[in-house]
Amino acid sequence: MTPVFPVEIFYDGSCALCRASRRWVERRDALGRFRFVDSGGLTAAETCPVPRGQLDRAVWVRLPDGALASGYDALLATVAALPRGRFLAVLAGLGPLRKVGAMLYSTVARHRHALPARGVGAASARRPP
């Protein structure tokens, strides 16, 4: 069965790296599969069933079937929904890659406000959202 879209992504709009990551996904989303919601805004508070304290720690994704994923699992779900991204998501979700990926994601998420947006579209990250 073909998945239904959109996939809702609740992200930290005050984070330059998060905004750059959003733009990276949007450039690859010609089919309009994603809906981005700033986790610090009213829309997130009204539409996301995740408590604000948890929203502040990691990216969250609500899949079309209503299932929620956070952190590295949300990243994998996002990549899987991109055109030609399913194989990469499956590969990155296997055994040791999943473990290392989850640890790396957790570290980056904790320090995201101190990190530059380089490598994800740094030139465009300097513009306001």
C-alpha positions in Angstrom: 0.0 0.0 0.0 1.3 3.5 -0.8 1.7 5.7 2.3 -0.6 8.7 2.7 1.0 12.1 3.4 1.8 14.6 4.8 4.3 13.6 7.5 4.3 16.2 10.2 7.7 17.2 11.5 7.8 19.1 14.9 11.2 20.8 14.9 13.0 23.6 16.9 12.5 26.7 14.9 14.9 28.7 17.1 17.8 26.4 16.1 19.9 27.3 13.0 20.9 23.7 12.4 17.2 22.6 12.6 16.1 25.3 10.2 18.9 24.4 7.8 17.8 20.7 8.1 14.2 21.7 7.3 15.4 23.5 4.2 17.4 20.5 3.1 14.3 18.3 3.4 12.1 20.9 1.6 14.5 21.1 -1.4 14.1 17.3 -1.8 10.3 17.3 -1.2 8.9 18.0 -4.7 5.8 16.0 -3.8 4.8 18.0 -0.7 5.1 15.1 1.7 6.0 17.1 4.7 4.4 19.6 7.0 6.8 21.4 9.3 5.6 22.8 12.6 7.8 24.9 14.9 7.8 23.1 18.2 7.9 26.4 20.1 4.8 27.8 18.4 1.1 27.6 19.2 0.3 25.2 16.4 2.6 22.6 18.0 1.1 23.1 21.4 -2.4 22.6 19.9 -1.8 19.8 17.5 1.1 17.6 18.9 0.2 15.1 21.7 3.8 15.3 23.0 4.4 17.4 26.1 6.4 20.6 25.5 9.4 19.3 27.6 9.8 16.3 25.3 9.3 18.5 22.2 12.3 20.6 23.3 14.7 17.7 23.5 14.4 16.2 20.0 12.7 16.4 16.6 9.3 14.6 16.6 7.5 13.2 13.5 3.8 12.2 13.3 3.4 9.7 10.5 0.2 9.6 8.4 -1.2 6.7 10.5 -0.8 8.8 13.7 2.3 7.0 15.0 4.9 9.2 16.6 8.7 8.9 16.4 11.4 11.0 18.0 15.1 11.6 17.7 17.0 9.3 15.5 13.8 7.3 14.7 12.2 10.5 13.5 15.2 11.2 11.3 14.9 7.7 9.8 11.2 8.2 9.2 11.9 11.5 7.4 14.6 10.1 5.2 12.3 7.1 4.4 9.6 9.4 3.2 11.9 11.3 0.8 12.0 10.1 -2.8 14.7 7.4 -3.1 15.3 7.6 0.7 13.8 4.3 1.8 17.0 2.3 1.2 19.2 4.7 3.1 16.7 4.7 6.0 16.6 0.9 6.1 20.4 0.8 6.0 20.9 3.4 8.7 18.4 1.6 10.9 20.3 -1.7 11.0 22.2 -2.9 14.1 25.4 -1.1 14.7 24.5 1.8 12.4 21.3 2.4 14.4 23.2 2.4 17.7 25.9 4.8 16.5 23.3 7.0 14.7 21.1 7.3 17.8 24.1 8.2 20.0 25.3 10.8 17.4 21.8 12.2 17.1 21.5 12.5 20.9 24.8 14.4 21.2 24.0 16.8 18.3 20.5 17.4 19.7 21.8 18.3 23.1 24.3 20.8 21.7 22.3 22.0 18.6 22.1 25.6 19.7 25.9 25.9 19.9 26.5 24.2 16.5 26.8 26.1 13.2 24.5 25.0 10.4 27.4 24.3 8.1 27.2 21.3 5.9 23.4 21.4 5.8 23.2 24.6 3.7 25.1 27.2 5.7 24.6 30.0 3.2 20.9 29.7 3.4 20.9 29.1 7.2 22.0 32.8 7.7 18.6 34.0 6.5 15.7 34.2 8.9 13.1 31.4 8.7 
